[in-house]
Amino acid sequence: MIGSSLTYILLCQDWEYFFLLDVEAMNNATFIFLGKQDFSSFCKSAAEVENKICIISNAQWCEDEKFLRFHISGNRFLHGMVRAIVGTLVDVGRKVITREDFIHIIDARDRTKASQSAPAARTRGARRGGESPGPSPPRACPAPDPRTGRRP
């Protein structure tokens, strides 16, 4: 694919979860890191890159009957960045951390402040406990409402 921004696609990633998630809270938290940000809190500690500033143009969670998918686009991604963001956003959805905590995590620029990274696995998407992923092509997320900025 050729384009002006990168899109991180988590094909071959699967995280089975057994807890309720507030997807609206997770999506609201994504607005915090849109634009130009220092993502040190979401980068592997041993990363050998000095500049940890990335520009994120879009980030959103999409949900269907079996899957919860995270889509993110930006100019670049740091080592382990997306999995760390996903793990931290899941904690927002579990109400383990608040939106304000999420802001403090970004501002801290310290990987130890963010939640555990989402695990690496072999199938597609995050799925609700006990459900077989089956064949399920990625779906595009609906765009935010231009008047409210909220996603349907």
DAHURA-V772197 format. One record per helix or strand. SS is the DSSP state (H for helix, E for strand). FROM is the first residue (numbers start at 1). TO is the last residue. If there is no record, write none. Layout:
BEGIN
ss->(SS | SS)
from->(FROM | FROM)
to->(TO | TO)
END
This chain:
BEGIN
ss->(E | E | H | E | H | E | E | H | H | H | E)
from->(6 | 15 | 23 | 35 | 40 | 53 | 67 | 81 | 99 | 111 | 126)
to->(8 | 17 | 33 | 38 | 42 | 63 | 74 | 93 | 108 | 113 | 128)
END
